[in-house]
């Protein structure tokens, strides 16, 4: 929750949506990479700290994404743009759930820990990072 409050201040004070999105994406990518190494230490304190950092970075993606989406799609209503984003997130989740379940089932036979799922997560976050670099911050509603 602290991450969402921190991102809210950045967006309200500075109106830097793309900065917030990039901070979330690249911070999550770095934290996920560090998480792979922290799992190997088998030190629960290090793993919990890393999960806390990952949560701090990931939780704000929902309000930041919805606000930025509303900015980019203005004059379309916020309800419509948020509804479309929710619909596509549900479609993506419906596709990813069986895929990740298959990865977990395949890897449960050997002692790979959660690494294949983490690698999949890192690949997806990397795609998000690349997309955030392509996006232009065209604020229409607040202009």
Secondary structure, DSSP 8 states (H G I E B T S, - for coil): -HHHHHHHHHHHHH--HHHHHHHHHHHHHHHHHHHHHHHHHT-HHHHHHHHHHHHHHHTTHHHHHHHHHHHHHTTS-HHHHHHHHHHHHHHHHHHHHHHHHHHHHHHTTTT-TTHHHHHHHHHHHHHHHHHHHH------S--
